[in-house]
């Protein structure tokens, strides 16, 4: 190989890559138009091949080191830079993306919430009217503990907080995933999950109310329920989105409707997971703790729910100065 001729032929590419990298290092990858980003990637691959050839043909340590530095800079900007962009994208979704998708799908979330609350209301009324209904919904062991011993069941969590917390998270995630997966039944199973959980909470609420344990029970529920219940409502909305795509694709082909509404459902699930993790930690450690006064638990629950509402109502302000 004629080394001088090879260097003369390839040197322009090296200088062009160096120029593009200098701009990216100063202003970031977004400062380049799409065509130059493609050119950057192409030049990086080309120079990497040149480095391999330079090593093979022993063209000299100085040139090899220069090409090594150039390819290292290219690698850092193309691959490490893309990872930074991934983290930036995740941060952008957490800050603005999730509230936006909640606002876009609020009607489906509202339907899921209404089914849950209707189930809770019907269950509450039936449980007050008919003790037999209570026994059909609530386990007999739980009824005996509350009615006969005047005890709530939260004490069982205290001795195994980390294990209980992880178990709670898994259970809550399973409820949410069932609600979302129920969308493939045209939303029928999603509605069943929402109604069933509403019926259960309505019956338990009646049980503790009849036995004068409502105040400590709701003090236990408020801290984690302020995140856990909205997460379940969001999951119900996600399931109904999938059901809508199957039943009423509208202007889309059914496949395209599934892609569109399925994407919104997936975004809701991405936001639900951290909510349930936080709720599980609170339910395992703070909610059952006898060291925390009940009134403070109520305040924590109200505060968390208020922050969630503010967060989900936030909108991204577009920069119009450009």
Secondary structure, DSSP 8 states (H G I E B T S, - for coil): --HHHHHHHHHHHHHHHHHHHHHHHHH-GGGS-HHHHHHHHHHHHHHHHHHHHHHHHT--HHHHHHHHHHHHHHHIIIIIHHHHHHHHHHHHIIIIIHHHHHHHTHHHHHHHHHHHHHHHHHHHHHHHH-HHHHHHHS-HHHHHHHHTT---STHHHHTTHHHHHHHHHHHHHHHHHHHHHGGGGTTHHHHHHHHHHHHHHHHHHHHHHHTT-HHHHHHHHHHHHHHHHHHHHHHHHHHHHHHHHHH--TTS-HHHHHHHHHHHHHHHHHHHHHHHHHHHHHHHHTTT-TTS-HHHHHHHHHHHHHHHHHHHH---------
